[in-house]
Amino acid sequence: MFKKRLLMTTVALMVIVSMIAGCSGNNKAGSDAASNAGKGGKEKVEITAWLTPQWKGVLDASEQGADYDSFLKYAAKKFSEQYDKYDASVKVEVIAGDQRDQLLNVNLSSNTPPDVFFESVFPMGDYVHRGALVPLTDIVDDAAKKDIDQSFWDAVTFGDDVYFYPFQHNPGTLVYNADMFRAAGLEKFVGDENEIKTWTMDEYQQILDGLKNNLPKDKYANAYPMALYAVNNQGDTWNLAYLRMFGNQFFSSEGNIVLDDANGAKAAAWLKKLYDGGYTNPGAESVSSNDANAMFQNQQLGISFTNPVLFSNMKTNMENGTSPKFDVRLANIPSESGDPLSFTYVVGASVFQSGNAKKVEVAKDFVKFFSTDPELVKSSKNGIPVRSSVSEELKGENPLFAAYDANSKYLFNFTGNVPGYSQLREVLYPELQALYLGQKTPEQMVKDYQTNGNKVIEQNKAGSVIYNK
């Protein structure tokens, strides 16, 4: 009897313990579910968004507390308030441009990349080829395609897909000293203050001749017509444009360099002729783009290179008295065809492959939101808007917006979206140095650049998801 009672008591205790454990387990499950439930009972999803410093403030640096993260933080708040798929939040972090690749590679190796990255496109192309970014083609609608010129979509399309959503851009042009032009009797070649002037190749040669031969030496001592530089890879996009001036297409449809033809050699010979003829600053092989920019601001060059950021800084320097004040205006890079050459640095957002489908979904929705929201896209005025509608709306605030927008049809894709472009940049300037020093003929220079450049591209094609689908 005692054994029977003991057995019944033991069974009862086991049932009670089991019930307690079950309740405890149910409470934990309920607690876990509650902890992942956000506003309105929706699932919480947090994503991270990185950016390198682009501009301060949401719309303007004069805003109270304006900083580099202001725009994306404001966009994140506005996005979260209207988003109905999840209880989404966005953590915004600013990273230094010179730390970008190191931080990205560390986070990619540990499988913790940022979900969104807002940056200039040209240094990010290699991440597309590595398979680190997800396509954004499905979030681009017809309205965006109509409002943003095809040249911008070409710059962000790798293979068949869009990988960056264009937001603003930083176009490269020539800049010229209109006062020098007038002093040399070149008034007819001076464009309007808010115009990007286009010259033919014949007109450009007349300008160079005039600046070389007719500038009053008492006012412009030791001044040269045009800037040339080749000490490193900085500012190399203008050198790439000069090599296209006589019609060379530079990249083939297969993504290979095709500079070694009559048009490529003609462009190299033209650069060498200008250099040897005293139309440029001496010692181009040891001059940097920064050196050239400083020479132009000191009125030692009649024509140089610029972009909207440099142009704005130049005018600021003139206003605060840190550089001489003169009439400075913009012009296109001429070409033999008559159509000018222009290029740009597109800035926009990309989405990294985190392996978490919900985070990728929210990241893409966030990118589409701030890249299309009627209020937020006006922040692109801090660069140059890619949207024609924004340029039109804000041209009264900055008349050059209309000129840049009209110029977009002349843009060429200077990277060709080829794999290994960052390494390819190291190949060009040694060849230009050899050209200017007379160590190579124009024909040999373009041949060697093509050979060495294509080696870089082929090596990187081997690991490219675009070329190995």
Steps between C-alpha positions, in 0.01 A plus 500: 500500500781737594677434167177565311449836676861593436461426129181707478665790682803487270280501188303795633817697568625428150176627350520821707864560403412438137214750518726759662768445236239523226365825635850637533580400143178655373576821686852511345360444154244771563772729629716437190207571272419817691860619486497474119164670465512872432248772431160367409618145569728508194834323497800715585771529234805721551738583217823699489580771245854623445611806313821689437481877560297654218339819635385640833135546591183367344463772238765751604812524717355811667243288687543485877706196595569415136736206459591238243242253631210749514344409167497123545382528861211720393425264210509202739253663737263592220531150350427321829194714567332408173630142449230235542675167433706484820582711804817616328783711636819623334830552682709760314880509520748737332839352406808671362555456127856378551372227734219383272664196342671384817178512703294341225746214453514431874121496525459291187744240632297473821171500305384825665498752214288814521159453344513830309798701379464858367811588302647603167456209262843479337692360804217253569492316168737226613249397769249430224748271325576325831131414544469706818213720376145408407332625178259791535337464159164404650467826699557726198172606341417672171457837669860491625631387163324793335621758752863383512703505178604166351868592538460477878331160476785382276749597770322291765416196285730198510407223262121497487427658838500833681711485818490863617207742515619835356439792737739781401820540304825696480577570132845583367556788257767747401529833679644814342613847599272729297712803591802331340294427190408867467857612558611269217232625260285186536172669606294314238578168668375607843167341594228632729553492876250214542597311184724200445661625181563258213791560261598308188851358476595777255369764741685338786826517308434869427449555871823323590690698236355825628581426862854400406583789271283795597479510880658821635814382681499790744164387640529123459864411550588129477147408393419205273188424294398158637555266796661157460595263783603137535682447830236260640146373444322804643288690247556220249146528365596814306798317349264218402278759331791646301580153366144479362509839324557358151230234511656203677232309695758382758305191617352228280160343560689208661654732759852514356716806429520582128713815509759358257359634175558804278261716705662408830851564366380833354376611843831406665691683224282808555587503873870462421485780239339740749755409765802540272358817346482690828121503514498341845676534831848346487589181684157339465653163591572633851195727541192387695139601445519696827803687366310585182199620696721729709673634187165584344382684811825699495430596134793299365269295276227618264311167489491224757265233634220522755182347643218671693670448837835639381322781315308602811813485715683712243237771518503486880878547498459806282235648726699453821819630342709183516546503122490772232156600377421465130217406265482119499269301269436147378551320169466151361789283389493529119514211256564459130141390441367835620308342788673587825628244749371495854519255787372491855529333837154362578408484869233258616407212726577131474377202703737235632413131508465424871346157460192622691210525255296734718789741548568502127132570438491791746831636371374507141174663609697765693723573201200537270326722754768764545603484134146582380329695782405845360637682804818297550622506140535879530801435722682407179549876456800458731665341197348512153155336472469198272128563469394742228191592705716612794738693273205678345338579835820631659668673204404837645707413806793380286477586127783255421265211586329548163835509319621183667169327427521595131857370498403154627445370147874538436612290796723199441549222756866544586534173696329283238374313812790262444632280782817621669455865407672620819811302397467618141549858618858416593584405140426828320719765658835315456419479128421872484827574679689296241320689223583845636862406573542373143570146614213364290335607176125564506448170314707305752338673793142406403611146407669442836214652697253274322714189557568567868150625571335197345716273715348666806150467362542134402636409843197659664252354252593156633338583834214714373142381550400723207733326256452152646125459531 
